Amino acid sequence: MTPASDLFHRALAALSCGDIDRAEQLTRELLGQDSSSAEAWAILANIYKESGHFERAIGPAMRATELEPDNIQHLNNLGFLYLLLGRWEKGKECYARAAAMPEAPPTIYVNYAWALIELGQEEAATQQLRRAQELSLESRVSKMVQEDPRYQKLVPILEALT
């Protein structure tokens, strides 16, 4: 295992154990060795997100997306941060890009629908929610939307689709 790989795995382990300070220290050390590591930037964004510092997480999430523009997970992370901050148009842009990628998972479409409904685009939101249902077991999408209060505005659309 290379020193950078070791740092990466230790940072992930610290983050998964909830040791945010240690995870950030290790990630910054990793970025000091390789500032072009999209995964390290993504970890740093997740550290800030988990700490509730959504605004601070945007920069590292953008950097990860710039380094790997075709990585759907990076787009999802950045888009979700925008949604958490109520930046619906920016979130919509991220999810439009992600939804255009092959094999986008249902969550991409649900979050895309969230951005669209917040922008008052109910018909487009309905299309994205329908797509999420097509790609998943219907009960999984329904459960996700109904259990997460952030998706509250999507519940009537979901009920109309079923």
Buried (B, 14 or more C-beta within 10 A) or exposed (E): EEEBEEBBEBBBEBBEEEBBEBBBBBBBBBBEEEEEBBBBBBBBBBBBBEBEEBEBBBEBBBBBBEBBEEBBBBBBBBBBBBBBBEBBEBBBBBBBBBBEEEEBBBBBBBBBBBBBBBBEBBEBBBBBBBBBBEBBEEEBBBEBBBEEEEBEBBEEBBEEBE
